[in-house]
Amino acid sequence: MVQITELNIYPVKSCRGIALQSARLTETGFEHDREWLVITPEGRFLTQRERPQLAQIETAIGGDQLILRKPAGADLTVPLNLTGSEREVTIWRDKVDAFDAGDEAATWLTAHLGKPARLVRFDKRRKRVSNTQWTDGVEALTQFADGWPWLLISQGSLEDLNRRMQTPLPMNRFRPNIVVDGLPPFGEDSVDEFIAGEVRMKVVKPCDRCVVTTTDQLTGERTSDEPLKALKEFRFDRNMRGVLFGQNLILTGGVGTELKVGQQFAVTAGTSKASIG
């Protein structure tokens, strides 16, 4: 059997995540996952790709408040269910509706990033649908994730990768929502569904990795080209023109239930969508 060893949410895209013992499944991902986004004043999304220092911002949820902490200065607190000023923002090719968190949040972020930035919360009244070419037509919703509501990685895959590098890296470099043990290295590539009771999570697309994986998730610093250099040696996908690590999932059953660390998944076999080699 396959066992869950980690559950993580990232309330603000590209800021530090929160490790949980249990996480509630919603239509758009784990509850509060990638619900918030840092943007330019013009409304274009910002991530660690452009601003690696976003990794230094800690996130916490306290009661009905989202709390952000940076290495120096006061915390920022905003209502978890914030509404108010509405605006359209751009994430990749998608246009989505959001609520602007206001000038205080913008000033706080701008001071940390060194360039103008604002904070917004996803407006669920306008759906953001994952690419149906990968979901076989299933309407899978997400918020501010790159494209998919969940990312899963097996512990065996990280161990295999680390054996190929001089300096091993922690799992947080890859920012997964779910980490499992009990699969062989890259065994997640050949799974069709992860099943736990009424929960059914379908594997839909390999995750192609970017420069964010080279960013220390505590310091926000980039000191080498690993793990991308190592991954290019054995995980390069000729069709996607990138290196693959982890699998994106959608939910086909179990909205409103919870997953827990230590819980077991049954798995069904599938055909790998990767074209490695």
Secondary structure, DSSP 4 states (H G I P E B T S, - for coil): -EEEEEEEE-SBTTS--EEESEEEEETTEETTTT-EEEE-TTSBEE-TTT-GGGGG-EEEEETTEEEEE-SSS--EEEETT---SEEEEEETTEEEEEEE--HHHHHHHHHHHSS--EEEEE-TTS--B--TTTTTT---B-SSSSS-SEEEEEHHHHHHHHTTSSS---GGGG--SEEEESSPTTGGGGEEEEEETTEEEEEEEEEEP-GGGGB-TTT--B-S-TTHHHHHHH-EETTTTEEEEEEEEEEEE-TT-EEETT-EEEEEE------B-
